[in-house]
Each structure stands twice: as C-alpha cells, then as structure tokens.
Amino acid sequence: MMKKIVFLLVIGLLTAGLQGSCGNDESQKDSKKAKQEEKKASSIKVTFIELGSVRCIPCKKMQPIMDEIKKEYKGQVKVVFYDVWTPEGKPYAYKYKIRLIPTQVFLDKDGKEYYRHEGFFPKEELVKILKQKGVK
C-alpha cells in the first residue's frame, strides 16, 4: 500500500512538472503581456472623466476636445466619458456627485480627485489642469 502511494505521488509530481514546462512559452507570453499592460497603466498620469450626455449641447462641444486630448496625450492621460442620462452611466453621476453636466473630474495616478470643473471647459484651460500632474 505504501509503495502504491509513493508511486502515485511521484507520477503526480512528474506530470505536474511536465505540464509546467510544456506551457512555459505560453506563460512567458502572458507574463510579458501583463508587464506591458502594467507599464502602460503606470505611465498614466491623469484620468480625465467627462460626465455628460450625447444629447446635451455643451457636452457635444466637449467631444472634439476629449478626442484631441486622447490623441495628443496618449499614454499619459486616460479619457473616460459617461453618458449620465443612460442607465449605464447614471451610477457615475451619483458616484461623482455631479450637480450639472458637463462635469469634468480629474484623477491623479493614484485615483484621487485633484480637480473638478462644471460646464464647458476650453481646451487651453483643461491642458493647464493636466500639466499640474506632469503631463507634457
């Protein structure tokens, strides 16, 4: 009985070792991909959250500005838009305690709010806020 248990244990360990070495290429790829994602996430200096609606006129005027920020500061600024007049976006209106739309919320790299603006926000003024956190 004891020999049988030892035999099964050895077979189990060998099988586990072989499976680990066979999947090594795949796990290395996954590890590399995870590191790239982590590096990308760590380079984000500011998360710019726009809370508005696609049906609101001042919010519509913010859309091209958000697109420009997304392109010009790619890798440094994450731009997020929530349409708070939809069931999916409504919880964010409560989360960020907005009073009117559009509202812009700026989060630092640690996810802490460091600035908030209500209403249309001209690009030149918005960029000043991004630069406060080292965005270049």
Secondary structure, DSSP 8 states (H G I E B T S, - for coil): -HHHHHHHHHHHHHHHHHHHHHTHHHHHHHHHHHHHHHHHHHH--EEEEEEE-TT-HHHHHHHHHHHHHHHHTTTTEEEEEEETTSTTTHHHHHHTT-SSSSEEEEE-TTS-EEEEEES---HHHHHHHHHTTT--
